[in-house]
Amino acid sequence: MAQHIAQKLRLTSAVLGTVSRKDLAAAFRAVNPKTAFDLGRADKWLQGRAHPRELSVYDDWAKVLRLDQPGAWIAESDLSSFTAEISARHGIDSADLERRAVAQVEASSAHDDRGLSIALVGSYACYSRAWSPYYRGQLIKGSLAIEAGPGVHGLTATYREALPTGQLALAGPVTPAKRGLYLHLKETGGDAQFFFSLFPQSQPGSVLGGYMCGTAIIGPEAQPSLTRILIIRLRHAAPDASWGGYLLPGGSIAADLAGLGIAIEHPETVDRQLGQFLAVDGDGGANQIPPAEFRAILDVFDRHWLRQPA
């Protein structure tokens, strides 16, 4: 019965001095190019959510550590026996090895976080539903550029729209997290703020999606607004600042992307799929609070507040 696999893998990494999962997988491939040590499944093994089922993985593991023990022993041994065995084999004090393992976990986490952050860097075309009441039901496109900076995450984003009233540009930090990807952007030289709550990024990172929240820029009244948004990675440099704005009614996202070098097969089918995604919420795809509804509630509580003694 396999036990303590996650802890044993961490101790193995500490002995080998490997920081990332890729480094650990490379050590297994070095002893057996056809090893069943799988990088994808290793994530689950290191998290303690599963363990290798193939005995060959444990046999390769024994070779990696240069142990005079069979692979089955690695699977079945208790943690203290495993630690003592590999400490003696490699001439490392057990307590020191355990400290190294803790440090390796922290270093690996930082390495993985940095890798995911770097994978987000690039240029994107964004499509969402218009918030302006003058363009109700239409799509609007914008550009997003994510750049790397210092720190573990160290990402900044700039979102642009070319509006009839002029260029809108907002910038701010990007925060990757386990359960989401978040952008809090503020207008350059203005007071508008947009917040993006997106699905966590995945490889190869061709598209991001989720919600964009803010206030309608063009309209007679301020309206807190929410819409779904699709953020599609571009293979080439971002379009210039004049790119963006409202698509004509019935405009094709697939055709628009083709003009940016992304020619997708079956464009009509893709347009239907993207349109359905963006139009699910609210009237015309934008979730908005009608000002009159809020004012009616405001009137109730304002009157109550003013009637009360100070």
C-alpha positions as CSV (number, residue, x, y, z in Angstrom):
1,M,0.0,0.0,0.0
2,A,1.6,3.3,-1.1
3,Q,1.8,5.9,1.6
4,H,3.2,9.4,2.2
5,I,3.9,9.8,-1.5
6,A,3.7,13.6,-1.6
7,Q,6.2,14.0,1.3
8,K,8.5,11.4,-0.2
9,L,8.6,13.3,-3.5
10,R,9.4,16.5,-1.7
11,L,12.2,14.8,0.2
12,T,13.5,13.4,-3.1
13,S,13.4,16.9,-4.6
14,A,15.4,18.2,-1.7
15,V,18.1,15.5,-2.2
16,L,18.3,16.2,-5.9
17,G,18.1,20.0,-5.6
18,T,15.2,20.2,-8.1
19,V,13.0,23.3,-7.9
20,S,10.3,22.6,-10.4
21,R,8.1,19.6,-11.3
22,K,9.8,19.6,-14.7
23,D,13.2,19.2,-13.1
24,L,11.9,16.3,-11.1
25,A,10.4,14.6,-14.1
26,A,13.7,15.1,-16.0
27,A,15.5,13.2,-13.2
28,F,13.2,10.2,-13.8
29,R,13.7,10.4,-17.5
30,A,17.4,10.4,-17.0
31,V,17.2,6.9,-15.5
32,N,14.5,5.7,-17.8
33,P,13.5,7.6,-21.0
34,K,10.3,5.7,-21.1
35,T,9.4,6.3,-17.4
36,A,5.7,6.4,-16.5
37,F,6.4,9.3,-14.2
38,D,4.0,11.7,-15.8
39,L,4.4,15.5,-15.3
40,G,0.6,16.1,-15.4
41,R,-0.2,13.4,-12.8
42,A,2.8,14.5,-10.7
43,D,0.8,17.6,-9.7
44,K,-1.8,15.4,-8.1
45,W,0.9,13.2,-6.5
46,L,2.7,16.2,-5.0
47,Q,-0.6,17.5,-3.7
48,G,-1.4,14.2,-2.0
49,R,-4.6,13.7,-4.1
50,A,-3.3,10.5,-5.8
51,H,-0.3,8.2,-6.0
52,P,1.4,6.3,-8.8
53,R,-0.3,3.0,-9.6
54,E,2.5,1.6,-11.9
55,L,5.2,-0.3,-10.0
56,S,7.6,0.8,-12.6
57,V,7.4,4.4,-11.3
58,Y,8.7,3.2,-7.9
59,D,11.4,1.2,-9.6
60,D,12.6,4.3,-11.5
61,W,12.4,6.2,-8.2
62,A,14.8,3.8,-6.5
63,K,17.2,4.3,-9.4
64,V,16.9,8.1,-9.1
65,L,17.8,8.0,-5.5
66,R,20.4,5.2,-6.0
67,L,18.9,3.1,-3.3
68,D,19.7,-0.5,-2.5
69,Q,15.9,-1.0,-2.0
70,P,13.3,-2.2,-4.5
71,G,10.6,0.2,-5.8
72,A,7.9,-1.5,-3.7
73,W,9.8,-0.5,-0.5
74,I,9.6,3.2,-1.5
75,A,5.8,2.9,-1.9
76,E,5.2,1.0,1.3
77,S,7.8,2.4,3.8
78,D,6.8,4.7,6.5
79,L,8.0,8.3,6.3
80,S,10.7,8.1,9.0
81,S,12.3,5.0,7.5
82,F,12.3,6.6,4.1
83,T,13.9,9.8,5.4
84,A,16.5,7.8,7.3
85,E,17.4,5.7,4.3
86,I,17.9,8.5,1.8
87,S,19.7,10.6,4.4
88,A,22.2,7.8,5.0
89,R,22.6,7.1,1.3
90,H,23.4,10.7,0.4
91,G,25.2,11.7,3.6
92,I,22.7,14.3,4.7
93,D,21.4,14.9,8.2
94,S,17.8,13.9,8.5
95,A,16.8,17.2,10.1
96,D,18.7,19.2,7.5
97,L,17.0,17.2,4.7
98,E,13.5,18.0,6.2
99,R,14.4,21.7,6.3
100,R,15.5,21.5,2.7
101,A,12.3,19.9,1.7
102,V,10.3,22.7,3.3
103,A,12.4,25.3,1.5
104,Q,12.0,23.4,-1.8
105,V,8.2,23.5,-1.5
106,E,8.3,27.3,-1.0
107,A,10.8,27.7,-3.9
108,S,8.7,25.4,-6.2
109,S,5.5,27.3,-5.4
110,A,7.2,30.6,-6.2
111,H,8.7,29.2,-9.4
112,D,5.3,27.8,-10.6
113,D,3.5,31.1,-9.8
114,R,6.1,33.0,-11.7
115,G,5.8,30.7,-14.6
116,L,2.1,31.1,-14.8
117,S,2.4,34.8,-14.6
118,I,4.9,35.0,-17.4
119,A,2.6,32.9,-19.6
120,L,0.0,35.7,-19.4
121,V,2.3,38.3,-20.9
122,G,1.1,39.3,-24.4
123,S,-1.5,41.2,-26.4
124,Y,-5.2,40.4,-26.5
125,A,-8.3,41.4,-28.4
126,C,-11.3,41.9,-26.1
127,Y,-15.0,41.6,-26.9
128,S,-18.0,42.4,-24.6
129,R,-21.4,43.9,-24.7
130,A,-21.8,47.7,-24.8
131,W,-22.8,49.5,-21.6
132,S,-23.8,52.7,-23.3
133,P,-27.6,53.0,-23.7
134,Y,-26.9,54.6,-27.1
135,Y,-25.4,51.3,-28.3
136,R,-27.6,48.9,-26.5
137,G,-27.2,45.3,-27.8
138,Q,-24.1,46.0,-29.8
139,L,-20.6,44.5,-29.2
140,I,-17.6,46.6,-28.3
141,K,-14.0,45.6,-28.8
142,G,-10.9,46.7,-27.0
143,S,-7.3,45.8,-26.6
144,L,-5.5,44.4,-23.6
145,A,-1.7,44.3,-23.1
146,I,-0.2,42.4,-20.2
147,E,3.4,43.1,-19.3
148,A,5.8,41.6,-16.8
149,G,7.4,43.4,-13.9
150,P,9.3,42.6,-10.7
151,G,8.0,40.3,-8.0
152,V,6.4,36.8,-8.1
153,H,3.4,38.1,-10.0
154,G,4.6,41.5,-11.1
155,L,2.1,41.9,-13.9
156,T,0.4,45.1,-15.2
157,A,-2.3,45.4,-17.7
158,T,-3.5,48.2,-20.0
159,Y,-7.0,48.1,-21.5
160,R,-8.0,50.4,-24.3
161,E,-11.2,51.3,-26.2
162,A,-11.5,53.7,-29.1
163,L,-14.8,55.5,-28.3
164,P,-16.6,58.2,-30.2
165,T,-15.7,60.5,-27.4
166,G,-12.0,59.7,-27.6
167,Q,-9.5,57.1,-26.4
168,L,-10.2,55.3,-23.1
169,A,-7.2,53.8,-21.4
170,L,-7.1,52.1,-18.0
171,A,-4.1,50.4,-16.4
172,G,-3.4,48.5,-13.2
173,P,-2.2,45.3,-11.6
174,V,-3.0,41.7,-12.6
175,T,-3.4,39.2,-9.8
176,P,-3.4,35.5,-10.7
177,A,-4.9,33.3,-8.0
178,K,-5.9,29.6,-7.7
179,R,-9.6,30.3,-8.2
180,G,-9.5,33.2,-10.5
181,L,-7.6,35.9,-12.4
182,Y,-8.2,39.5,-11.4
183,L,-7.5,42.9,-12.9
184,H,-8.2,46.2,-11.2
185,L,-7.7,49.0,-13.8
186,K,-7.9,52.7,-13.4
187,E,-8.3,55.3,-16.1
188,T,-5.2,57.2,-17.1
189,G,-5.9,60.9,-16.4
190,G,-9.5,60.2,-15.3
191,D,-11.6,58.6,-12.6
192,A,-13.1,55.5,-14.4
193,Q,-12.3,52.1,-12.9
194,F,-12.9,48.6,-14.3
195,F,-12.6,45.4,-12.5
196,F,-12.2,42.1,-14.3
197,S,-13.0,38.8,-12.6
198,L,-11.9,36.0,-14.9
199,F,-11.5,32.2,-15.0
200,P,-8.0,31.1,-13.9
201,Q,-5.6,30.9,-16.9
202,S,-4.9,27.6,-18.4
203,Q,-2.3,26.4,-20.9
204,P,-1.8,27.3,-23.7
205,G,-3.7,30.4,-22.7
206,S,-5.3,31.2,-26.0
207,V,-8.4,32.9,-24.4
208,L,-9.4,34.4,-21.1
209,G,-13.0,34.9,-20.1
210,G,-15.3,36.1,-17.2
211,Y,-16.8,39.4,-16.1
212,M,-15.9,43.0,-16.5
213,C,-17.5,45.5,-14.0
214,G,-17.5,49.2,-14.1
215,T,-19.6,52.2,-15.1
216,A,-20.9,53.1,-18.5
217,I,-18.6,55.8,-20.0
218,I,-21.1,57.2,-22.6
219,G,-24.5,57.9,-21.3
220,P,-26.7,60.6,-19.7
221,E,-26.5,59.0,-16.2
222,A,-23.9,57.0,-14.3
223,Q,-24.8,53.3,-14.4
224,P,-22.9,50.6,-12.5
225,S,-22.6,47.8,-15.1
226,L,-21.5,44.2,-15.6
227,T,-20.9,42.2,-18.7
228,R,-19.3,39.0,-19.8
229,I,-16.0,39.5,-21.7
230,L,-13.8,37.3,-23.9
231,I,-10.1,38.1,-24.1
232,I,-8.4,36.4,-27.0
233,R,-4.6,36.2,-27.3
234,L,-3.0,37.6,-30.4
235,R,0.1,36.0,-31.9
236,H,1.4,39.3,-33.1
237,A,1.8,42.8,-31.7
238,A,-1.3,44.6,-30.4
239,P,-3.2,46.8,-32.8
240,D,-2.5,50.5,-32.6
241,A,-4.4,52.8,-30.3
242,S,-7.0,53.6,-32.9
243,W,-8.2,50.0,-33.0
244,G,-11.4,49.2,-31.0
245,G,-14.8,50.6,-30.5
246,Y,-18.4,49.5,-31.3
247,L,-19.0,46.7,-33.8
248,L,-21.9,47.3,-36.2
249,P,-25.1,45.5,-35.4
250,G,-24.7,41.9,-36.5
251,G,-20.9,42.4,-36.8
252,S,-18.8,39.2,-36.8
253,I,-16.2,38.6,-34.2
254,A,-14.7,35.8,-36.3
255,A,-14.2,38.3,-39.2
256,D,-12.8,40.9,-36.9
257,L,-10.2,38.3,-35.6
258,A,-9.3,37.3,-39.1
259,G,-8.2,40.9,-39.7
260,L,-5.9,40.4,-36.7
261,G,-4.3,37.3,-38.1
262,I,-6.6,34.7,-36.3
263,A,-8.5,32.9,-39.1
264,I,-10.8,30.4,-37.3
265,E,-12.4,27.5,-39.2
266,H,-16.2,27.6,-39.4
267,P,-16.6,31.3,-38.6
268,E,-20.4,31.2,-38.7
269,T,-20.5,28.5,-36.0
270,V,-17.9,30.3,-33.9
271,D,-19.8,33.6,-34.1
272,R,-22.9,31.9,-32.8
273,Q,-21.0,30.3,-30.0
274,L,-19.3,33.6,-29.0
275,G,-22.5,35.6,-29.4
276,Q,-24.4,33.1,-27.1
277,F,-21.7,33.4,-24.5
278,L,-21.6,37.2,-24.4
279,A,-25.4,37.6,-24.5
280,V,-26.4,35.4,-21.7
281,D,-26.7,38.0,-19.0
282,G,-29.1,40.9,-18.8
283,D,-30.7,43.1,-21.5
284,G,-28.5,43.0,-24.6
285,G,-25.7,41.2,-22.7
286,A,-25.0,44.0,-20.2
287,N,-26.1,43.6,-16.6
288,Q,-27.1,47.1,-15.4
289,I,-29.1,48.7,-12.7
290,P,-31.6,51.2,-14.1
291,P,-31.0,54.5,-12.3
292,A,-34.8,54.9,-11.6
293,E,-34.9,51.6,-9.7
294,F,-32.1,52.7,-7.4
295,R,-33.4,56.2,-7.0
296,A,-36.8,54.8,-5.8
297,I,-34.9,52.9,-3.1
298,L,-32.7,55.9,-2.4
299,D,-35.8,58.1,-1.9
300,V,-37.2,55.7,0.7
301,F,-34.0,55.6,2.8
302,D,-33.1,59.3,2.3
303,R,-36.5,60.3,3.6
304,H,-36.2,58.0,6.6
305,W,-32.7,59.2,7.4
306,L,-33.6,62.9,7.2
307,R,-36.6,62.3,9.6
308,Q,-34.4,60.9,12.3
309,P,-32.8,63.2,14.9
310,A,-29.1,63.9,14.4
